[in-house]
Amino acid sequence: QVQLVESGGGLVQAGGSLRLSCAASGGIFSRTRMGWYRQAPGKQRELVATITSGGSTNYADSVKGRFIISRDNAKNAVYLQMNSLKPEDTAVYYCNSYYVPGYDYWGQGTQVTVSS
């Protein structure tokens, strides 16, 4: 059973930084595409960033140049460095692990709140 546990969320002022971590267990981490998604109140869950097993990254336009996704296969971990945070970045951030249909797992989420 794959488990994903996020950490690192919190309250920060606009312009500040946070680093989210996601620890994975029970799966084939090194082969999976890892991603961060977020869901703000009253909105649908949206893509923030993904990183493939080979290290290729993809970002939502809204976070390009501010957020950096990275992974450490030796630690079964994925990270999201968030800089120049804005109030509109406020959301619950979820870690995702995807390999093939049927191998698509989510963490419980971590709250990020950016005050103006």
PyMOL commands that set and color helices and strands:
alter all, ss='L'
color gray80, all
select helices_A, chain A and resi 29-31+87-89
alter helices_A, ss='H'
color red, helices_A
select strands_A, chain A and resi 3-7+10-13+18-25+33-39+46-51+57-59+67-72+77-82+91-98+104-106+110-115
alter strands_A, ss='S'
color yellow, strands_A
deselect
rebuild
show_as cartoon
